[in-house]
Amino acid sequence: MNSLSINILAAIATTCLLVSCVAVNTQPDMGEVRFGLMHRAENGELELIRETLTIPLKLRDPDYAFGYVYCPNHTNEYRIHDISYMPSSPTTLSGEISILPVGSATKGLKTPEYTMHGVHQMEYWFDEGDPLGNYRIDVVVNDHRVRSIRFKVVQDK
């Protein structure tokens, strides 16, 4: 093999290595997403108390919420938001999504994007007029959907 061939092979190998490193660095951080019933502990922190995909509809109870906890598998900064889909339009929207049109609930309600380090907790609650039925929340990290949570909201007993 002449020196030109060796230099070309070295350049190709280096390019392949760089491309593979870039691909690894741009892959989404899968981490872990846990979903279910939550409550606020005495210290004010949210806690996931039971993982479940069946959520009872309880209206604006300060001790009751549902949501997800995202635990990244690294300590780097990341961007996170979610998109929620309801089975039908509610009467009203509140919280971070209150500025969105009510009619967009079936097409997807996007929360603001947060830049985070470490664990991210997202809390939801029910308002008067929220529908029963099948819901979905897509958790999006660094522009990649890392989990689609499908759950059912049922009448509280």
Buried (B, 14 or more C-beta within 10 A) or exposed (E): EEEEEEEEEEEEEEEEEEEEEEEEEEEEBEBEBBBBBBBBEEEEEBEBEEEEEEBBBBEEEEEBBBBBBBEBEEEEEBEBBBBBBBBEBBEEBEEEBEEBEBEBBEEBBBBEEEEBEEEBBBBBBBBEEBBBEEBBBBBBBBEEEBBEBEBEBEEEE
